[in-house]
Amino acid sequence: MELAHYSDYALRLVNTEEPARNKDALTSVDAVRSLFGPSQQLARRVTDADLTRFRNVRGRLRSVFEAADSGDHVLAVDLLNSLLMEFPVSPQISGHETLGPDGAPNWHMHLADHTSNATAGYAAIACMGLAWHLTEYGADRLGVCQAAPCRNAYLDTSTNRSRRYCSDRCATRANVAAYRARKRLEAETSANSGRRAVAAQDSRAASEV
């Protein structure tokens, strides 16, 4: 079962909110529908009631990322398992739309939609995708961007588990901020050293009088 791309559903939902900036992109039915991407069948089922339900699932998914990012992997797994129990998936064999070289169906597994509402369908897919990523790569591969005030979630697929930012833009911004902070510290250290040298010289001069 190819579940890697399903984890993107979790990211798309979590990152509709920027808590530190007090921004929320999930403000309309159309905004909810846009999260489904090519899954238009589910998107067409979105109603006004799904807006509140989506926000609730979003908060719970963010808690999974935050727990994993803080190093509490047991809590992250417990939170995700709770979501999986509430929003179970329905695996189904498909292949009608993907034919192999011989013209026969390329049978594969995907997550079918047999849920009662759009939120449950989206949550089931997002949680299963996130669970696959966690078990495939490890809980420490779920992170929250370290470039303040950004707190976007990300999935680390780097070979050396080194990712700390949600995007190249945030990484660059954090590196520039760190460089400027080092330069300020160097300038302050140099200035303090200069003042201490002058004070020591004045002290010596006073003692010689």
BALOBA-1460 file (C-alpha; in Angstrom, 3 decimals):
// residues 209
<rec num="1" residu="m" x="0.000" y="0.000" z="0.000"/>
<rec num="2" residu="e" x="1.483" y="3.334" z="-1.029"/>
<rec num="3" residu="l" x="0.686" y="5.583" z="1.891"/>
<rec num="4" residu="a" x="3.510" y="8.136" z="1.694"/>
<rec num="5" residu="h" x="1.447" y="10.792" z="-0.054"/>
<rec num="6" residu="y" x="-1.424" y="10.405" z="2.430"/>
<rec num="7" residu="s" x="0.763" y="11.965" z="5.144"/>
<rec num="8" residu="d" x="0.582" y="15.218" z="3.182"/>
<rec num="9" residu="y" x="-3.096" y="15.419" z="4.115"/>
<rec num="10" residu="a" x="-2.077" y="15.830" z="7.764"/>
<rec num="11" residu="l" x="0.473" y="18.526" z="6.908"/>
<rec num="12" residu="r" x="-1.938" y="20.471" z="4.732"/>
<rec num="13" residu="l" x="-4.526" y="20.574" z="7.504"/>
<rec num="14" residu="v" x="-2.173" y="21.397" z="10.398"/>
<rec num="15" residu="n" x="-0.478" y="24.179" z="8.456"/>
<rec num="16" residu="t" x="-3.706" y="26.042" z="7.704"/>
<rec num="17" residu="e" x="-3.150" y="27.671" z="11.095"/>
<rec num="18" residu="e" x="-0.239" y="29.831" z="12.286"/>
<rec num="19" residu="p" x="-0.847" y="30.138" z="16.056"/>
<rec num="20" residu="a" x="2.081" y="32.481" z="16.779"/>
<rec num="21" residu="r" x="0.895" y="34.884" z="14.083"/>
<rec num="22" residu="n" x="-2.783" y="34.483" z="15.019"/>
<rec num="23" residu="k" x="-3.603" y="33.451" z="11.433"/>
<rec num="24" residu="d" x="-6.150" y="30.865" z="10.358"/>
<rec num="25" residu="a" x="-6.765" y="29.993" z="6.699"/>
<rec num="26" residu="l" x="-9.537" y="27.538" z="7.532"/>
<rec num="27" residu="t" x="-12.384" y="30.040" z="7.508"/>
<rec num="28" residu="s" x="-14.795" y="28.793" z="4.842"/>
<rec num="29" residu="v" x="-16.234" y="25.696" z="3.203"/>
<rec num="30" residu="d" x="-14.180" y="26.444" z="0.081"/>
<rec num="31" residu="a" x="-11.005" y="26.507" z="2.197"/>
<rec num="32" residu="v" x="-11.887" y="23.052" z="3.535"/>
<rec num="33" residu="r" x="-12.603" y="21.725" z="0.049"/>
<rec num="34" residu="s" x="-9.235" y="22.957" z="-1.206"/>
<rec num="35" residu="l" x="-7.478" y="20.619" z="1.251"/>
<rec num="36" residu="f" x="-8.664" y="17.534" z="-0.635"/>
<rec num="37" residu="g" x="-6.659" y="18.241" z="-3.776"/>
<rec num="38" residu="p" x="-7.674" y="15.772" z="-6.511"/>
<rec num="39" residu="s" x="-10.074" y="13.904" z="-4.192"/>
<rec num="40" residu="q" x="-13.082" y="15.789" z="-5.487"/>
<rec num="41" residu="q" x="-15.608" y="13.150" z="-4.475"/>
<rec num="42" residu="l" x="-14.900" y="13.808" z="-0.802"/>
<rec num="43" residu="a" x="-14.596" y="17.556" z="-1.329"/>
<rec num="44" residu="r" x="-18.102" y="17.771" z="-2.741"/>
<rec num="45" residu="r" x="-19.464" y="16.350" z="0.515"/>
<rec num="46" residu="v" x="-18.096" y="19.209" z="2.655"/>
<rec num="47" residu="t" x="-20.778" y="21.199" z="4.518"/>
<rec num="48" residu="d" x="-20.732" y="24.108" z="6.941"/>
<rec num="49" residu="a" x="-20.660" y="21.639" z="9.847"/>
<rec num="50" residu="d" x="-17.320" y="20.281" z="8.649"/>
<rec num="51" residu="l" x="-15.546" y="23.589" z="9.283"/>
<rec num="52" residu="t" x="-15.714" y="23.186" z="13.075"/>
<rec num="53" residu="r" x="-14.960" y="19.474" z="12.855"/>
<rec num="54" residu="f" x="-11.890" y="20.095" z="10.687"/>
<rec num="55" residu="r" x="-10.551" y="22.649" z="13.159"/>
<rec num="56" residu="n" x="-10.916" y="20.131" z="15.965"/>
<rec num="57" residu="v" x="-9.002" y="17.444" z="14.058"/>
<rec num="58" residu="r" x="-6.385" y="20.037" z="13.119"/>
<rec num="59" residu="g" x="-5.713" y="20.848" z="16.771"/>
<rec num="60" residu="r" x="-5.361" y="17.187" z="17.654"/>
<rec num="61" residu="l" x="-2.985" y="16.542" z="14.754"/>
<rec num="62" residu="r" x="-0.857" y="19.534" z="15.752"/>
<rec num="63" residu="s" x="-0.592" y="18.042" z="19.240"/>
<rec num="64" residu="v" x="0.892" y="14.901" z="17.675"/>
<rec num="65" residu="f" x="3.574" y="16.943" z="15.899"/>
<rec num="66" residu="e" x="4.311" y="19.038" z="18.980"/>
<rec num="67" residu="a" x="4.670" y="15.976" z="21.216"/>
<rec num="68" residu="a" x="7.016" y="14.309" z="18.722"/>
<rec num="69" residu="d" x="9.007" y="17.519" z="18.289"/>
<rec num="70" residu="s" x="9.473" y="17.860" z="22.064"/>
<rec num="71" residu="g" x="10.795" y="14.297" z="22.258"/>
<rec num="72" residu="d" x="7.739" y="12.772" z="23.933"/>
<rec num="73" residu="h" x="7.294" y="10.039" z="21.347"/>
<rec num="74" residu="v" x="5.055" y="7.882" z="23.542"/>
<rec num="75" residu="l" x="2.577" y="10.746" z="23.874"/>
<rec num="76" residu="a" x="2.729" y="11.401" z="20.130"/>
<rec num="77" residu="v" x="1.889" y="7.766" z="19.410"/>
<rec num="78" residu="d" x="-0.899" y="7.710" z="22.016"/>
<rec num="79" residu="l" x="-2.477" y="10.830" z="20.516"/>
<rec num="80" residu="l" x="-2.239" y="9.446" z="17.007"/>
<rec num="81" residu="n" x="-3.641" y="6.062" z="18.064"/>
<rec num="82" residu="s" x="-6.602" y="7.860" z="19.596"/>
<rec num="83" residu="l" x="-7.289" y="9.522" z="16.253"/>
<rec num="84" residu="l" x="-6.880" y="6.243" z="14.367"/>
<rec num="85" residu="m" x="-9.442" y="4.574" z="16.624"/>
<rec num="86" residu="e" x="-11.899" y="7.411" z="16.116"/>
<rec num="87" residu="f" x="-11.329" y="7.636" z="12.356"/>
<rec num="88" residu="p" x="-10.618" y="4.082" z="11.085"/>
<rec num="89" residu="v" x="-9.572" y="3.466" z="7.485"/>
<rec num="90" residu="s" x="-11.021" y="1.098" z="4.895"/>
<rec num="91" residu="p" x="-8.332" y="-0.445" z="2.647"/>
<rec num="92" residu="q" x="-9.565" y="-1.384" z="-0.821"/>
<rec num="93" residu="i" x="-7.985" y="-2.931" z="-3.925"/>
<rec num="94" residu="s" x="-8.009" y="-0.663" z="-6.956"/>
<rec num="95" residu="g" x="-6.511" y="-0.730" z="-10.428"/>
<rec num="96" residu="h" x="-9.071" y="0.379" z="-12.974"/>
<rec num="97" residu="e" x="-7.351" y="3.686" z="-13.619"/>
<rec num="98" residu="t" x="-3.755" y="2.350" z="-13.724"/>
<rec num="99" residu="l" x="-2.887" y="-0.227" z="-16.368"/>
<rec num="100" residu="g" x="0.397" y="-2.114" z="-16.527"/>
<rec num="101" residu="p" x="2.578" y="-2.660" z="-19.645"/>
<rec num="102" residu="d" x="0.479" y="-5.657" z="-20.662"/>
<rec num="103" residu="g" x="-2.733" y="-3.651" z="-20.468"/>
<rec num="104" residu="a" x="-3.884" y="-5.457" z="-17.351"/>
<rec num="105" residu="p" x="-4.886" y="-3.508" z="-14.235"/>
<rec num="106" residu="n" x="-2.006" y="-2.522" z="-11.958"/>
<rec num="107" residu="w" x="-3.671" y="-3.719" z="-8.772"/>
<rec num="108" residu="h" x="-2.789" y="-1.739" z="-5.677"/>
<rec num="109" residu="m" x="-4.180" y="-0.837" z="-2.277"/>
<rec num="110" residu="h" x="-5.612" y="2.538" z="-1.397"/>
<rec num="111" residu="l" x="-7.804" y="3.970" z="1.332"/>
<rec num="112" residu="a" x="-11.461" y="3.897" z="0.378"/>
<rec num="113" residu="d" x="-14.059" y="6.361" z="1.568"/>
<rec num="114" residu="h" x="-16.976" y="4.809" z="3.397"/>
<rec num="115" residu="t" x="-17.291" y="7.489" z="6.067"/>
<rec num="116" residu="s" x="-20.356" y="9.371" z="7.223"/>
<rec num="117" residu="n" x="-19.008" y="12.869" z="6.531"/>
<rec num="118" residu="a" x="-16.139" y="14.684" z="4.823"/>
<rec num="119" residu="t" x="-14.237" y="15.326" z="8.053"/>
<rec num="120" residu="a" x="-14.166" y="11.651" z="8.991"/>
<rec num="121" residu="g" x="-12.986" y="10.720" z="5.507"/>
<rec num="122" residu="y" x="-10.209" y="13.294" z="5.473"/>
<rec num="123" residu="a" x="-9.131" y="12.523" z="9.044"/>
<rec num="124" residu="a" x="-8.943" y="8.778" z="8.351"/>
<rec num="125" residu="i" x="-6.663" y="9.346" z="5.358"/>
<rec num="126" residu="a" x="-4.512" y="11.955" z="7.121"/>
<rec num="127" residu="c" x="-4.056" y="9.900" z="10.286"/>
<rec num="128" residu="m" x="-3.239" y="6.698" z="8.429"/>
<rec num="129" residu="g" x="-0.694" y="8.521" z="6.294"/>
<rec num="130" residu="l" x="0.895" y="10.083" z="9.365"/>
<rec num="131" residu="a" x="0.938" y="6.732" z="11.143"/>
<rec num="132" residu="w" x="2.686" y="5.168" z="8.149"/>
<rec num="133" residu="h" x="5.331" y="7.904" z="8.161"/>
<rec num="134" residu="l" x="5.900" y="7.569" z="11.907"/>
<rec num="135" residu="t" x="6.315" y="3.793" z="11.824"/>
<rec num="136" residu="e" x="8.387" y="3.859" z="8.634"/>
<rec num="137" residu="y" x="10.831" y="6.608" z="9.640"/>
<rec num="138" residu="g" x="10.429" y="7.118" z="13.391"/>
<rec num="139" residu="a" x="8.573" y="9.538" z="15.642"/>
<rec num="140" residu="d" x="11.541" y="11.914" z="15.616"/>
<rec num="141" residu="r" x="10.807" y="12.575" z="11.933"/>
<rec num="142" residu="l" x="7.710" y="14.595" z="12.884"/>
<rec num="143" residu="g" x="8.758" y="18.155" z="13.603"/>
<rec num="144" residu="v" x="7.689" y="21.746" z="14.129"/>
<rec num="145" residu="c" x="9.570" y="24.565" z="12.404"/>
<rec num="146" residu="q" x="12.244" y="26.148" z="14.625"/>
<rec num="147" residu="a" x="12.235" y="29.498" z="12.797"/>
<rec num="148" residu="a" x="10.149" y="31.683" z="15.123"/>
<rec num="149" residu="p" x="7.412" y="32.776" z="14.827"/>
<rec num="150" residu="c" x="6.696" y="30.044" z="12.266"/>
<rec num="151" residu="r" x="5.337" y="26.870" z="13.836"/>
<rec num="152" residu="n" x="4.472" y="24.926" z="10.701"/>
<rec num="153" residu="a" x="4.635" y="21.159" z="10.931"/>
<rec num="154" residu="y" x="6.922" y="19.148" z="8.666"/>
<rec num="155" residu="l" x="7.915" y="15.556" z="7.941"/>
<rec num="156" residu="d" x="11.647" y="14.927" z="7.961"/>
<rec num="157" residu="t" x="12.782" y="12.600" z="5.165"/>
<rec num="158" residu="s" x="16.449" y="13.668" z="5.213"/>
<rec num="159" residu="t" x="19.041" y="10.898" z="5.321"/>
<rec num="160" residu="n" x="20.727" y="12.233" z="8.474"/>
<rec num="161" residu="r" x="17.619" y="13.302" z="10.424"/>
<rec num="162" residu="s" x="18.821" y="16.903" z="10.327"/>
<rec num="163" residu="r" x="15.748" y="18.831" z="9.247"/>
<rec num="164" residu="r" x="14.705" y="21.638" z="11.603"/>
<rec num="165" residu="y" x="12.652" y="23.940" z="9.390"/>
<rec num="166" residu="c" x="9.484" y="23.602" z="7.336"/>
<rec num="167" residu="s" x="10.962" y="25.225" z="4.229"/>
<rec num="168" residu="d" x="14.143" y="26.607" z="2.674"/>
<rec num="169" residu="r" x="12.769" y="30.097" z="3.280"/>
<rec num="170" residu="c" x="12.509" y="29.529" z="7.022"/>
<rec num="171" residu="a" x="15.945" y="27.872" z="7.106"/>
<rec num="172" residu="t" x="17.496" y="30.891" z="5.374"/>
<rec num="173" residu="r" x="15.695" y="33.323" z="7.676"/>
<rec num="174" residu="a" x="16.884" y="31.423" z="10.759"/>
<rec num="175" residu="n" x="20.474" y="31.278" z="9.483"/>
<rec num="176" residu="v" x="20.496" y="35.014" z="8.758"/>
<rec num="177" residu="a" x="19.097" y="35.750" z="12.230"/>
<rec num="178" residu="a" x="21.729" y="33.511" z="13.831"/>
<rec num="179" residu="y" x="24.510" y="35.194" z="11.832"/>
<rec num="180" residu="r" x="23.353" y="38.646" z="12.888"/>
<rec num="181" residu="a" x="23.114" y="37.541" z="16.505"/>
<rec num="182" residu="r" x="26.699" y="36.247" z="16.374"/>
<rec num="183" residu="k" x="27.907" y="39.513" z="14.876"/>
<rec num="184" residu="r" x="26.139" y="41.533" z="17.572"/>
<rec num="185" residu="l" x="27.706" y="39.345" z="20.252"/>
<rec num="186" residu="e" x="31.150" y="39.725" z="18.694"/>
<rec num="187" residu="a" x="30.716" y="43.499" z="18.520"/>
<rec num="188" residu="e" x="29.560" y="43.667" z="22.153"/>
<rec num="189" residu="t" x="32.424" y="41.435" z="23.285"/>
<rec num="190" residu="s" x="34.921" y="43.578" z="21.402"/>
<rec num="191" residu="a" x="33.457" y="46.785" z="22.835"/>
<rec num="192" residu="n" x="33.525" y="45.388" z="26.376"/>
<rec num="193" residu="s" x="37.132" y="44.274" z="25.928"/>
<rec num="194" residu="g" x="38.023" y="47.755" z="24.725"/>
<rec num="195" residu="r" x="36.353" y="49.388" z="27.697"/>
<rec num="196" residu="r" x="38.117" y="47.031" z="30.100"/>
<rec num="197" residu="a" x="41.470" y="47.793" z="28.459"/>
<rec num="198" residu="v" x="40.892" y="51.548" z="28.766"/>
<rec num="199" residu="a" x="39.811" y="51.160" z="32.394"/>
<rec num="200" residu="a" x="42.920" y="49.117" z="33.176"/>
<rec num="201" residu="q" x="45.133" y="51.697" z="31.494"/>
<rec num="202" residu="d" x="43.484" y="54.531" z="33.439"/>
<rec num="203" residu="s" x="43.949" y="52.575" z="36.659"/>
<rec num="204" residu="r" x="47.643" y="52.080" z="35.969"/>
<rec num="205" residu="a" x="48.073" y="55.726" z="35.118"/>
<rec num="206" residu="a" x="46.342" y="56.807" z="38.332"/>
<rec num="207" residu="s" x="48.558" y="54.553" z="40.424"/>
<rec num="208" residu="e" x="51.676" y="56.069" z="38.943"/>
<rec num="209" residu="v" x="50.708" y="59.630" z="39.907"/>
